[in-house]
């Protein structure tokens, strides 16, 4: 978020010259700022919907005082530090929570700027201020402030889309569970392992959380595999194996190509978690870092948990056997650096398995 503020400061060309111009104008603006606020709040009082936002005269006065403080102590001083960022975001959030329409909120800035421009015009007639430079500086900081405040509306909208994405993913993952007896708690365990490994290699909390959610759809393409192959209680023959391998492509078709971070990640995982580091995997034959990081992480966590789990065609492996397999497959099946990171966390990974053990009933079914 601080990076966003820095980018906007750069975008609006707010620099030392802006600060100098505002510093010269502030002594003339400050004594008359109450006039601007009076006109601004008179306009609000004329709008029934806007006026209704204040449940009492005191709440109106508090809002007015906060507005005055915000402009005098931050905006008109070009003081755009972390304290300012939090204050601007809090102001935007408050308006959003009160139900202020975005267009009305933006319109309020227009009214305020209109009154400030009148004040500056009068001050320039009576004094040494350069009207063009002064208004340019005021517009720069005002539009920055407006952008940061209303970004709360945008962020809330995006968060809503991400929530919808998560719900879609959980629904699709559950659909996969109904088709395949072997994926129930496996999804929970491998997704949590994915999150832990992602954090261990330095990915952000957001990225790792998205990884945890998205990885649960790694085998969603199995929905498109016939029961005779998917539920066969034994090893697959060559033709059946070729059919089963189609689930990666089917998963990529089921999950939409969507700009949502979570959905995009889920699609990449579904398509690439069976690719091999040496290029011998499927469905495309990607190799090395051509395979997305999330696909490489999911591959390790998926295989490790599957090896330790009982299947209709095999008994569960011991932890030592599974570790030996991962080590021997580093550089061939798996990203060798990720294998080192994963095995360094083996105690934590095994704790995840212990926290979500297979039930006796599910073992008996297999």
Residue, then its C-alpha position, 0 to 999 in steps of 0.5 A: x500500500x505504501x508503494x501505491x502512495x509512492x507511485x501516485x506521488x511520482x505520477x502527479x509530479x509532487x516534488x519540492x517545487x510543489x511543497x514550496x508553492x503550497x508553503x507560500x499559499x498556506x498563510x493566505x488559505x488557512x485563515x479563510x479555509x472555514x469559508x470554504x468549509x461553510x460553503x461545502x457543508x451548505x451544499x451537503x445540507x441541500x442534498x437530502x441523501x448526503x445530509x442524512x449521513x450525519x445523525x446529529x449536529x455534533x457528528x456534522x461538526x466532527x466531520x467538518x473538524x476532521x476535514x479541516x485538520x486533514x487539509x491543513x495538516x496533510x494535503x496543503x502541506x504536501x505531507x504524504x507520509x505513513x500517518x497521512x496514508x492511514x488518515x486518508x484511507x480511514x476517511x475513505x473507509x468511513x464514507x464507504x461504510x456510511x454508504x456514500x455513493x462513489x460519484x457523490x464522494x468524488x463530486x464533493x472533492x469537485x465542490x471543495x476544489x471549486x471553492x479553493x480555486x475561488x479563494x486562490x484567485x482572490x488571493x492572487x489578485x491581492x498578493x504575490x501568488x502565481x495563480x497558475x502555479x498555485x492552482x497546479x500544486x493544489x490540484x496535484x495534492x487534491x487529486x492524490x488525496x482523492x485517489x487514495x481515499x476512494x481507493x478504499x471503494x476499489x479495494x473493497x470491490x476487488x476483495x469481494x471478487x476474491x471472496x467470490x473466487x474462493x467460494x467458486x474454488x471451494x465449490x469446484x474442489x468439493x465437486x472433485x471430492x465427490x468424484x474421487x474417494x482419495x481426495x478428501x483430506x488430501x486436499x486439506x493437507x496438501x494445500x496447507x503444505x503448499x502455503x507453508x512451503x511458499x512462506x518458507x521460500x519468501x513469498x508474501x502472506x497474500x501469495x501463500x494464502x492464494x496458493x493454499x486456496x488455489x491448490x485445492x483445485x489441482x485435480x479438479x479435471x478428474x471430474x471429466x474422467x470416466x468412473x471406470x478409470x478414475x475409480x479403478x481399484x488397481x493400477x491403470x494400463x497404458x490407455x487408461x493412464x493416457x486418459x487419466x493424464x487428460x485431467x490436467x488439460x480438463x482442469x485448465x478448461x474447467x477453471x476460467x482464464x480470469x484476472x482474479x489472482x486466485x482463479x488464475x493461480x488455480x488454473x496454472x496449478x491444474x495445468x502444470x502440477x504434473x510437469x517435470x523439472x527435466x521436461x518429461x512431465x505432462x500435459x505440455x512438457x514444460x521444463x525448469x522454470x518454464x513451470x510456474x512456481x505454484x505448479x512446482x510447489x503443488x507437485x511436491x506437496x501433492x506427491x509427498x502426501x499421496x505417497x504417505x496415503x494408502x491407495x486402492x493399488x498401493x499401501x502407504x509409504x513410510x516417511x523415510x521412503x517418501x523422503x528418499x523418493x523426493x531426494x532421488x527425484x530432485x532435478x528430474x521430477x521436482x525443482x531441486x531448490x524447492x525439494x531442499x526447502x520442503x525437506x527442511x520443513x519435514x517436521x512441520x509437514x508431518x505435523x500437518x498430516x497428523x492434524x488431518x489424519x484419514x479416518x478409519x472409515x475412509x481407509x477401509x473404503x480404499 
